[in-house]
């Protein structure tokens, strides 16, 4: 392994480099081990259970068609499905925690072309540590704690970095063309990258330019030949779309203010676009490079997200979603690579390591609370599915919930309480919640008089027990913003099946040792 580093580096320096890189990777995977659960984190994750259920009942030809069929109307996530099928074939079951850990190996694979890039331009190997600090910055990696996120979005970044590197430093290599042609089946933005790949091949007079062009047109035709999904876009450009694009390009910024986060991101996105516009068009001709191609693809991805989702709700909230934060990290990586690309303009190593290391530490502190709240929400989903067969985070019909009983998935009992209490009404001082909103089955409750939890490691949940039905129905949701002197709140998806649903509200406390206690809060009647 030491031979991979330049011979000019002393043995002690090489060891220090490996220790630094190893510590960074260990820290990343340790957090994954601590915060992830063996449970589908989003409704999208159930698609992998549906995949395994389908392939067991159909022929090889039908399964191949299923692997490439659309997911959520527009995505063909064949790469993610193939990954899960290979894991299932090797391990014999689908453990979501194991799958997330294995899928995060893609982050390590992303470092390989970046290291080769540094070698090609003859820069210090320590620059890879600076780049890794930006790539693995914890806040920008929140999406890597979701299976669908790490397979689709991190997979997209993996293909992007390898293809972009190959176009400039491994010319006329067949593997570059094959990756580029398969990229759309990793994530939809791969379609937008095909013209960029073609442009680079034609301008560099590659011998593969013509066959690639023909095959790329074939891929585009195949991708859309049976497309019948309804568009979620409003179909026209607007200031909202442009604003959303700038916010997306500013996703590298840390959230120093929740209320002003969208504006901070917008302001952070402007210099990024100006910087690479200067890099690409500064000489009054198009000058593409490995870093600028990374930027252009991230910009294209942002445009597709903003245009395609402009009719789905608040575009600001969509572009600020955790699932797109890794693109912000890669934007910083592209800037870093651009600043060291030209030797006469190279960023000094000491400054590069100082800035990237500081950013890594700041990102760690910014990620602590989001990770804790994500883990608590996932735990609430786990409890709801295991004990009550209900979900309050997203619509999960009974046939989907039944997939958790299939032989290819098994709950991890170590993630469950030792004993779940029988919730009964108590004669104590009532603490009624305030109903902030009840619309389309989505219930928002808030509390300003709850006693603070005794231990910061405890997790608290809100449990609603429906009392005006023949059989008691329970709904559980995480108690969010559960910090001292804060107004606590909880959001639940409640199927509005009764004219006036009546509930008993309980506060469930799960201690670190998996012992549970509860407190009766109050009755609750919901009226539309």
FIZA-331353 format. One record per residue (C-alpha): residue number from 1; x negated, y, z negated; residue in one letter. Coordinates in Angstrom, 1 decimal. Last residue first. Layout:
BEGIN
NODE resi   east  north     up resn
NODE  NUM      X      Y      Z    A
...
This chain:
BEGIN
NODE resi   east  north     up resn
NODE  528   61.6   19.3  -10.7    X
NODE  527   62.2   18.2  -14.2    X
NODE  526   59.6   16.1  -16.2    X
NODE  525   60.4   15.2  -19.8    X
NODE  524   57.5   14.7  -22.1    X
NODE  523   57.4   13.2  -25.7    X
NODE  522   54.4   14.1  -27.8    X
NODE  521   50.8   13.4  -28.7    X
NODE  520   50.5    9.9  -30.1    X
NODE  519   46.8    9.2  -30.8    X
NODE  518   44.6    6.4  -29.7    X
NODE  517   41.6    4.4  -30.7    X
NODE  516   39.4    2.1  -28.5    X
NODE  515   36.2    0.2  -29.2    X
NODE  514   34.0    0.0  -26.0    X
NODE  513   30.8    0.6  -28.0    X
NODE  512   30.5    4.0  -26.4    X
NODE  511   34.0    4.9  -27.8    X
NODE  510   37.1    4.9  -25.7    X
NODE  509   39.7    7.5  -26.9    X
NODE  508   43.3    7.3  -25.6    X
NODE  507   45.5   10.3  -26.0    X
NODE  506   49.1    9.4  -25.7    X
NODE  505   52.2   11.0  -24.0    X
NODE  504   55.6    9.4  -24.3    X
NODE  503   57.5    9.8  -21.0    X
NODE  502   60.8   10.7  -19.5    X
NODE  501   61.4   10.8  -15.7    X
NODE  500   64.4   12.9  -14.7    X
NODE  499   65.9   11.8  -11.3    X
NODE  498   63.8    8.6  -11.3    X
NODE  497   61.4    7.3   -8.6    X
NODE  496   59.1   10.3   -8.6    X
NODE  495   55.9    8.3   -8.2    X
NODE  494   53.5   10.0  -10.6    X
NODE  493   50.0   11.0   -9.3    X
NODE  492   48.2   12.4  -12.3    X
NODE  491   46.0   15.4  -13.0    X
NODE  490   44.7   16.1  -16.5    X
NODE  489   43.6   19.2  -18.3    X
NODE  488   41.6   20.3  -21.3    X
NODE  487   41.3   24.0  -22.1    X
NODE  486   37.7   24.5  -23.3    X
NODE  485   36.3   25.3  -26.8    X
NODE  484   34.2   22.2  -26.9    X
NODE  483   34.1   20.0  -23.8    X
NODE  482   36.8   17.8  -22.3    X
NODE  481   37.0   19.5  -18.9    X
NODE  480   39.0   16.6  -17.7    X
NODE  479   41.1   14.1  -19.6    X
NODE  478   41.0   11.1  -17.3    X
NODE  477   44.3    9.6  -16.1    X
NODE  476   46.5    6.7  -17.1    X
NODE  475   50.0    5.8  -16.1    X
NODE  474   52.1    3.2  -17.8    X
NODE  473   55.5    1.7  -16.9    X
NODE  472   57.7    0.2  -19.6    X
NODE  471   60.3   -2.2  -18.3    X
NODE  470   64.0   -1.3  -18.0    X
NODE  469   63.2    2.3  -17.4    X
NODE  468   63.7    5.5  -19.5    X
NODE  467   60.5    5.2  -21.6    X
NODE  466   57.6    5.8  -19.1    X
NODE  465   54.4    5.7  -21.0    X
NODE  464   51.9    8.4  -20.0    X
NODE  463   48.3    7.8  -21.0    X
NODE  462   45.7   10.6  -21.1    X
NODE  461   42.1    9.6  -21.3    X
NODE  460   39.2   10.4  -23.5    X
NODE  459   35.6    9.2  -23.1    X
NODE  458   33.3    9.2  -26.1    X
NODE  457   29.6   10.1  -25.6    X
NODE  456   30.0   13.6  -27.0    X
NODE  455   31.1   12.1  -30.3    X
NODE  454   33.9   13.5  -32.5    X
NODE  453   36.2   14.6  -29.7    X
NODE  452   37.6   18.1  -30.1    X
NODE  451   41.1   18.3  -31.5    X
NODE  450   43.6   19.2  -28.8    X
NODE  449   45.2   22.6  -29.1    X
NODE  448   44.7   24.1  -25.5    X
NODE  447   46.1   21.2  -23.5    X
NODE  446   46.9   21.1  -19.8    X
NODE  445   49.0   18.9  -17.5    X
NODE  444   49.1   18.7  -13.7    X
NODE  443   51.6   16.2  -12.1    X
NODE  442   51.4   15.3   -8.5    X
NODE  441   54.6   13.6   -7.4    X
NODE  440   55.2   15.9   -4.5    X
NODE  439   55.0   18.9   -6.9    X
NODE  438   54.7   19.0  -10.6    X
NODE  437   52.6   21.9  -11.8    X
NODE  436   51.1   23.4  -14.9    X
NODE  435   53.1   21.3  -17.4    X
NODE  434   51.8   22.4  -20.8    X
NODE  433   51.1   19.5  -23.1    X
NODE  432   52.9   18.8  -26.4    X
NODE  431   50.7   18.3  -29.5    X
NODE  430   53.0   16.6  -32.0    X
NODE  429   52.0   16.4  -35.7    X
NODE  428   52.1   12.8  -36.7    X
NODE  427   54.8   10.1  -37.1    X
NODE  426   53.6    7.7  -34.5    X
NODE  425   55.0    6.3  -31.2    X
NODE  424   53.4    3.1  -30.2    X
NODE  423   50.6    2.2  -27.7    X
NODE  422   49.4   -1.4  -28.0    X
NODE  421   45.6   -1.0  -28.0    X
NODE  420   43.3   -2.3  -25.3    X
NODE  419   40.8   -4.7  -26.7    X
NODE  418   37.0   -4.9  -26.1    X
NODE  417   37.4   -2.1  -23.6    X
NODE  416   36.5   -2.8  -20.0    X
NODE  415   33.2   -2.3  -18.1    X
NODE  414   31.8   -5.5  -19.5    X
NODE  413   34.9   -7.3  -18.1    X
NODE  412   33.6   -6.8  -14.6    X
NODE  411   36.7   -7.3  -12.4    X
NODE  410   36.4   -9.9   -9.7    X
NODE  409   36.6   -9.5   -5.9    X
NODE  408   36.2  -12.1   -3.1    X
NODE  407   38.9  -14.4   -4.7    X
NODE  406   41.7  -11.9   -4.1    X
NODE  405   43.4  -10.3   -7.2    X
NODE  404   42.0   -6.9   -6.4    X
NODE  403   43.7   -7.1   -3.0    X
NODE  402   47.1   -7.0   -4.8    X
NODE  401   46.6   -3.2   -5.4    X
NODE  400   46.8   -2.8   -1.7    X
NODE  399   50.0   -4.8   -1.4    X
NODE  398   51.4   -2.9   -4.4    X
NODE  397   50.9    0.6   -2.8    X
NODE  396   48.0    2.8   -3.9    X
NODE  395   48.7    6.5   -3.5    X
NODE  394   45.7    8.3   -5.0    X
NODE  393   44.3    9.3   -8.4    X
NODE  392   47.1    8.1  -10.7    X
NODE  391   46.9    4.4   -9.8    X
NODE  390   49.0    1.6  -11.2    X
NODE  389   48.6   -2.1  -11.9    X
NODE  388   48.9   -1.4  -15.6    X
NODE  387   46.0   -3.1  -17.4    X
NODE  386   43.4   -3.7  -14.6    X
NODE  385   44.5   -1.1  -12.0    X
NODE  384   45.0    1.7  -14.6    X
NODE  383   41.9    0.8  -16.5    X
NODE  382   39.8    0.9  -13.3    X
NODE  381   41.3    4.2  -12.1    X
NODE  380   40.6    5.7  -15.5    X
NODE  379   37.0    4.4  -15.4    X
NODE  378   36.7    6.1  -11.9    X
NODE  377   37.9    9.4  -13.4    X
NODE  376   35.4    9.0  -16.3    X
NODE  375   32.5    8.3  -14.0    X
NODE  374   33.4   11.3  -11.8    X
NODE  373   33.6   13.5  -14.9    X
NODE  372   30.2   12.3  -16.2    X
NODE  371   28.7   12.8  -12.8    X
NODE  370   30.1   16.3  -12.4    X
NODE  369   28.8   17.2  -15.8    X
NODE  368   25.2   16.1  -15.2    X
NODE  367   24.8   17.2  -11.6    X
NODE  366   23.9   20.9  -12.3    X
NODE  365   21.2   19.8  -14.8    X
NODE  364   19.6   17.5  -12.2    X
NODE  363   19.9   20.1   -9.4    X
NODE  362   17.8   22.5  -11.5    X
NODE  361   15.1   19.9  -12.0    X
NODE  360   15.0   19.0   -8.2    X
NODE  359   14.9   22.7   -7.3    X
NODE  358   12.0   23.3   -9.6    X
NODE  357   10.2   20.3   -8.0    X
NODE  356   11.0   21.7   -4.5    X
NODE  355    9.7   25.2   -5.3    X
NODE  354    6.5   24.0   -7.1    X
NODE  353    5.7   21.3   -4.6    X
NODE  352    6.0   23.8   -1.6    X
NODE  351    4.1   26.5   -3.5    X
NODE  350    1.2   24.2   -4.1    X
NODE  349    1.3   22.7   -0.6    X
NODE  348    1.1   26.1    1.1    X
NODE  347    3.8   26.5    3.7    X
NODE  346    2.4   26.2    7.1    X
NODE  345    2.5   29.1    9.5    X
NODE  344   -0.9   28.6   11.2    X
NODE  343   -0.4   24.8   10.9    X
NODE  342    3.0   24.8   12.6    X
NODE  341    5.3   22.1   11.3    X
NODE  340    5.0   22.9    7.6    X
NODE  339    7.8   25.5    7.5    X
NODE  338   10.0   23.4    9.9    X
NODE  337    9.7   20.3    7.7    X
NODE  336   10.8   22.3    4.6    X
NODE  335   13.7   23.9    6.5    X
NODE  334   14.9   20.4    7.7    X
NODE  333   14.6   19.0    4.2    X
NODE  332   16.7   21.9    2.9    X
NODE  331   19.4   21.1    5.5    X
NODE  330   19.1   17.4    4.4    X
NODE  329   20.0   18.4    0.9    X
NODE  328   23.0   20.3    2.2    X
NODE  327   24.1   17.3    4.3    X
NODE  326   24.0   15.3    1.1    X
NODE  325   26.7   17.6   -0.3    X
NODE  324   29.4   16.6    2.2    X
NODE  323   31.2   13.9    0.1    X
NODE  322   31.2   16.2   -3.0    X
NODE  321   33.7   18.4   -1.3    X
NODE  320   32.8   22.1   -0.7    X
NODE  319   33.9   21.9    2.9    X
NODE  318   37.3   20.6    1.9    X
NODE  317   37.8   23.1   -0.8    X
NODE  316   37.1   26.0    1.5    X
NODE  315   39.3   24.4    4.2    X
NODE  314   42.4   24.6    2.0    X
NODE  313   44.8   22.1    3.6    X
NODE  312   44.7   19.4    6.3    X
NODE  311   45.2   21.7    9.3    X
NODE  310   41.5   22.8    9.5    X
NODE  309   40.4   19.2    9.2    X
NODE  308   39.1   18.5   12.7    X
NODE  307   37.8   22.0   13.3    X
NODE  306   36.0   22.3    9.9    X
NODE  305   34.7   18.8    9.9    X
NODE  304   33.6   18.9   13.6    X
NODE  303   31.9   22.3   13.1    X
NODE  302   30.1   21.0   10.0    X
NODE  301   28.9   17.9   11.9    X
NODE  300   27.6   20.2   14.8    X
NODE  299   25.7   22.3   12.3    X
NODE  298   24.2   19.2   10.7    X
NODE  297   23.3   18.0   14.2    X
NODE  296   21.7   21.3   15.0    X
NODE  295   19.7   21.4   11.8    X
NODE  294   18.2   17.9   12.3    X
NODE  293   17.3   18.9   15.8    X
NODE  292   15.6   22.0   14.4    X
NODE  291   13.4   19.8   12.1    X
NODE  290   12.2   17.5   14.9    X
NODE  289   11.6   20.3   17.4    X
NODE  288   13.6   22.2   20.0    X
NODE  287   12.4   25.4   21.7    X
NODE  286   15.2   26.9   23.9    X
NODE  285   13.9   30.0   25.5    X
NODE  284   13.8   33.7   24.4    X
NODE  283   10.7   32.9   22.2    X
NODE  282   12.9   33.2   19.0    X
NODE  281   15.5   30.9   20.4    X
NODE  280   15.0   27.6   18.4    X
NODE  279   13.1   29.0   15.4    X
NODE  278   15.0   32.2   15.3    X
NODE  277   18.3   30.4   15.5    X
NODE  276   16.9   28.1   12.8    X
NODE  275   16.4   31.0   10.4    X
NODE  274   19.6   32.8   11.2    X
NODE  273   21.7   29.6   10.6    X
NODE  272   20.0   29.0    7.3    X
NODE  271   20.2   32.7    6.4    X
NODE  270   24.0   32.6    6.8    X
NODE  269   24.7   29.4    4.9    X
NODE  268   23.7   30.7    1.5    X
NODE  267   26.1   33.7    1.8    X
NODE  266   28.9   31.3    2.6    X
NODE  265   27.9   29.0   -0.2    X
NODE  264   27.9   31.9   -2.7    X
NODE  263   31.3   32.9   -1.4    X
NODE  262   32.7   29.4   -1.8    X
NODE  261   31.2   29.1   -5.3    X
NODE  260   32.7   32.3   -6.6    X
NODE  259   35.1   30.8   -9.1    X
NODE  258   32.9   27.8  -10.0    X
NODE  257   29.8   29.9  -10.5    X
NODE  256   26.2   28.6  -10.4    X
NODE  255   27.2   25.8   -8.0    X
NODE  254   23.8   24.9   -6.5    X
NODE  253   23.3   25.9   -2.9    X
NODE  252   22.5   23.2   -0.3    X
NODE  251   26.2   23.3    0.7    X
NODE  250   25.5   26.6    2.5    X
NODE  249   25.9   25.1    6.0    X
NODE  248   29.4   24.0    4.9    X
NODE  247   30.3   27.4    3.6    X
NODE  246   29.2   28.9    7.0    X
NODE  245   31.4   26.4    8.8    X
NODE  244   34.3   27.1    6.5    X
NODE  243   34.0   30.8    7.3    X
NODE  242   34.0   30.1   11.0    X
NODE  241   37.1   27.9   10.6    X
NODE  240   38.9   30.5    8.5    X
NODE  239   37.9   33.2   11.0    X
NODE  238   39.8   31.3   13.6    X
NODE  237   39.2   28.8   16.4    X
NODE  236   42.2   26.9   17.7    X
NODE  235   43.9   23.5   17.6    X
NODE  234   45.5   23.5   14.1    X
NODE  233   43.5   20.4   13.4    X
NODE  232   44.8   17.2   11.7    X
NODE  231   45.3   15.6   15.1    X
NODE  230   47.5   12.5   15.3    X
NODE  229   45.8    9.3   16.1    X
NODE  228   46.2    7.5   19.5    X
NODE  227   42.7    6.7   20.5    X
NODE  226   42.6    3.6   22.7    X
NODE  225   39.9    4.7   25.2    X
NODE  224   38.3    7.2   22.7    X
NODE  223   35.2    5.3   21.6    X
NODE  222   35.0    3.2   24.7    X
NODE  221   34.8    6.3   26.9    X
NODE  220   32.3    8.0   24.6    X
NODE  219   30.1    4.8   24.6    X
NODE  218   30.3    4.5   28.4    X
NODE  217   29.2    8.1   28.8    X
NODE  216   26.3    7.4   26.5    X
NODE  215   25.4    4.3   28.6    X
NODE  214   25.2    6.4   31.8    X
NODE  213   23.2    9.2   30.1    X
NODE  212   20.9    6.7   28.5    X
NODE  211   20.2    4.9   31.8    X
NODE  210   19.3    8.3   33.3    X
NODE  209   17.1    9.7   30.6    X
NODE  208   15.1    6.6   29.8    X
NODE  207   12.1    7.5   32.0    X
NODE  206   11.8   10.7   29.8    X
NODE  205   11.5   14.0   31.6    X
NODE  204   11.0   15.9   28.3    X
NODE  203   13.9   18.2   29.3    X
NODE  202   16.0   15.2   30.3    X
NODE  201   15.4   13.2   27.2    X
NODE  200   15.9   16.1   24.8    X
NODE  199   19.2   17.1   26.5    X
NODE  198   20.4   13.5   26.4    X
NODE  197   19.7   13.3   22.7    X
NODE  196   21.6   16.5   22.2    X
NODE  195   24.5   15.3   24.3    X
NODE  194   24.7   12.1   22.2    X
NODE  193   24.6   13.9   18.8    X
NODE  192   28.2   15.1   19.0    X
NODE  191   29.4   11.5   19.3    X
NODE  190   27.3   10.5   16.3    X
NODE  189   29.5   13.0   14.3    X
NODE  188   32.1   10.2   14.1    X
NODE  187   30.1    8.1   11.6    X
NODE  186   28.2    4.9   11.9    X
NODE  185   29.9    3.8   15.1    X
NODE  184   29.0    7.1   16.8    X
NODE  183   25.3    6.2   16.0    X
NODE  182   25.2    3.0   18.0    X
NODE  181   24.1    4.7   21.3    X
NODE  180   21.5    6.8   19.4    X
NODE  179   20.1    3.7   17.6    X
NODE  178   19.8    1.9   20.9    X
NODE  177   18.1    4.8   22.6    X
NODE  176   15.5    5.2   19.8    X
NODE  175   14.9    1.5   19.8    X
NODE  174   14.0    1.5   23.5    X
NODE  173   11.0    3.8   22.9    X
NODE  172   10.4    6.2   25.7    X
NODE  171    8.9    8.8   23.4    X
NODE  170    8.0    7.8   19.8    X
NODE  169    7.1   11.2   18.3    X
NODE  168    9.7   13.6   19.6    X
NODE  167   12.8   11.5   20.3    X
NODE  166   11.8    8.9   17.7    X
NODE  165   11.8   11.5   14.9    X
NODE  164   15.3   12.7   15.8    X
NODE  163   16.6    9.1   16.1    X
NODE  162   15.2    8.1   12.7    X
NODE  161   16.4   11.2   11.0    X
NODE  160   19.9   11.0   12.5    X
NODE  159   20.3    7.3   11.9    X
NODE  158   19.6    7.6    8.2    X
NODE  157   21.7   10.8    7.9    X
NODE  156   24.7    8.9    9.4    X
NODE  155   24.1    6.0    7.0    X
NODE  154   24.0    8.5    4.1    X
NODE  153   27.4    9.7    5.3    X
NODE  152   29.1    6.4    6.2    X
NODE  151   27.6    3.8    3.8    X
NODE  150   26.9    6.2    0.9    X
NODE  149   30.3    7.8    1.1    X
NODE  148   32.4    4.7    1.6    X
NODE  147   30.7    3.1   -1.4    X
NODE  146   30.9    6.2   -3.7    X
NODE  145   27.9    7.1   -6.0    X
NODE  144   26.0    8.4   -2.9    X
NODE  143   28.5   11.2   -2.6    X
NODE  142   27.0   12.8   -5.7    X
NODE  141   23.6   13.0   -4.0    X
NODE  140   23.4   16.8   -3.5    X
NODE  139   23.7   17.3   -7.3    X
NODE  138   20.9   14.8   -7.9    X
NODE  137   18.1   16.3   -5.7    X
NODE  136   17.0   13.1   -3.8    X
NODE  135   16.4   14.8   -0.5    X
NODE  134   14.9   17.9   -2.0    X
NODE  133   12.5   16.1   -4.3    X
NODE  132   11.8   13.6   -1.5    X
NODE  131   10.6   16.5    0.7    X
NODE  130    8.2   17.7   -2.0    X
NODE  129    7.0   14.1   -2.5    X
NODE  128    6.5   13.8    1.3    X
NODE  127    4.4   16.9    1.2    X
NODE  126    2.0   15.1   -1.1    X
NODE  125    0.9   13.1    2.0    X
NODE  124   -1.0   16.3    3.1    X
NODE  123   -0.3   17.4    6.6    X
NODE  122   -1.6   16.0    9.9    X
NODE  121    1.3   16.8   12.2    X
NODE  120    1.8   13.1   13.0    X
NODE  119    1.2   12.0    9.4    X
NODE  118    3.9   14.3    8.1    X
NODE  117    6.3   13.0   10.7    X
NODE  116    5.4    9.4    9.8    X
NODE  115    6.4   10.2    6.2    X
NODE  114    9.7   11.7    7.3    X
NODE  113   10.2    8.7    9.5    X
NODE  112    9.8    6.4    6.4    X
NODE  111   11.7    8.6    3.9    X
NODE  110   15.1    7.8    5.4    X
NODE  109   14.5    4.2    4.6    X
NODE  108   14.3    5.1    0.9    X
NODE  107   17.7    6.8    1.1    X
NODE  106   19.1    3.8    3.0    X
NODE  105   18.2    1.7   -0.1    X
NODE  104   21.3    3.5   -1.5    X
NODE  103   23.5    0.9    0.3    X
NODE  102   22.0   -1.7   -2.0    X
NODE  101   23.0    0.2   -5.2    X
NODE  100   26.4    1.0   -3.8    X
NODE   99   27.0   -2.7   -2.9    X
NODE   98   25.9   -3.9   -6.3    X
NODE   97   28.4   -1.5   -8.0    X
NODE   96   31.1   -2.5   -5.6    X
NODE   95   30.7   -6.2   -6.2    X
NODE   94   32.1   -7.9   -3.1    X
NODE   93   31.7  -11.7   -3.2    X
NODE   92   29.6  -14.5   -1.7    X
NODE   91   26.2  -12.8   -2.1    X
NODE   90   24.7  -13.4    1.3    X
NODE   89   27.8  -13.5    3.5    X
NODE   88   29.5  -10.7    1.4    X
NODE   87   26.4   -8.5    1.9    X
NODE   86   26.5   -9.2    5.6    X
NODE   85   30.2   -8.4    5.8    X
NODE   84   29.7   -5.2    3.8    X
NODE   83   27.0   -3.9    6.2    X
NODE   82   29.0   -4.9    9.2    X
NODE   81   31.9   -2.9    7.9    X
NODE   80   29.8    0.1    7.2    X
NODE   79   28.2    0.0   10.7    X
NODE   78   31.6   -0.5   12.4    X
NODE   77   32.9    2.7   10.8    X
NODE   76   35.0    3.8   13.8    X
NODE   75   36.4    7.1   12.5    X
NODE   74   39.3    9.0   14.1    X
NODE   73   42.7    7.7   12.8    X
NODE   72   41.7    7.0    9.2    X
NODE   71   39.6    4.0   10.2    X
NODE   70   39.7    3.1   13.9    X
NODE   69   38.9   -0.3   15.3    X
NODE   68   35.3   -1.5   15.7    X
NODE   67   35.2   -4.2   13.0    X
NODE   66   38.7   -5.2   13.9    X
NODE   65   37.8   -6.0   17.5    X
NODE   64   35.0   -8.2   16.3    X
NODE   63   37.3   -9.9   13.8    X
NODE   62   39.9  -10.7   16.5    X
NODE   61   37.2  -12.3   18.7    X
NODE   60   35.8  -14.3   15.7    X
NODE   59   39.3  -15.6   14.8    X
NODE   58   41.4  -14.3   12.0    X
NODE   57   42.4  -15.2    8.4    X
NODE   56   39.1  -14.8    6.5    X
NODE   55   38.2  -11.7    8.6    X
NODE   54   41.3   -9.9    7.3    X
NODE   53   40.9  -10.3    3.6    X
NODE   52   37.3   -9.2    3.8    X
NODE   51   38.2   -6.1    5.8    X
NODE   50   41.2   -5.3    3.5    X
NODE   49   38.7   -5.4    0.5    X
NODE   48   36.5   -3.0    2.5    X
NODE   47   39.4   -0.7    3.2    X
NODE   46   40.0   -0.5   -0.5    X
NODE   45   37.0    1.8   -0.6    X
NODE   44   39.0    4.4    1.4    X
NODE   43   41.4    4.7   -1.6    X
NODE   42   38.4    6.0   -3.5    X
NODE   41   36.2    4.6   -6.2    X
NODE   40   36.8    0.9   -5.5    X
NODE   39   35.6   -0.8   -8.7    X
NODE   38   32.4   -2.3   -9.9    X
NODE   37   31.4    0.9  -11.6    X
NODE   36   28.7    3.5  -11.0    X
NODE   35   27.3    5.9  -13.6    X
NODE   34   24.4    4.1  -15.3    X
NODE   33   23.1    2.0  -12.5    X
NODE   32   23.3    4.9  -10.0    X
NODE   31   21.5    7.1  -12.5    X
NODE   30   18.7    4.4  -12.7    X
NODE   29   18.6    4.2   -8.9    X
NODE   28   17.7    7.9   -8.6    X
NODE   27   15.3    8.0  -11.5    X
NODE   26   13.5    5.0  -10.2    X
NODE   25   13.1    6.6   -6.8    X
NODE   24   11.6    9.8   -8.2    X
NODE   23    9.4    7.8  -10.7    X
NODE   22    8.1    5.7   -7.8    X
NODE   21    7.2    8.8   -5.7    X
NODE   20    5.3   10.3   -8.6    X
NODE   19    3.6    7.0   -9.5    X
NODE   18    2.7    6.4   -5.8    X
NODE   17    1.1    9.8   -5.5    X
NODE   16   -0.8    9.5   -8.8    X
NODE   15   -2.2    6.2   -7.6    X
NODE   14   -3.3    7.8   -4.4    X
NODE   13   -4.9   10.6   -6.3    X
NODE   12   -6.8    8.1   -8.5    X
NODE   11   -8.0    6.3   -5.4    X
NODE   10   -9.3    9.4   -3.8    X
NODE    9   -7.4   10.9   -0.8    X
NODE    8   -9.6   11.4    2.3    X
NODE    7   -8.7    7.8    3.5    X
NODE    6   -5.2    9.1    4.2    X
NODE    5   -2.4    7.1    2.6    X
NODE    4   -1.0    3.8    4.0    X
NODE    3   -4.1    2.0    2.7    X
NODE    2   -2.8    2.4   -0.8    X
NODE    1    0.0    0.0    0.0    X
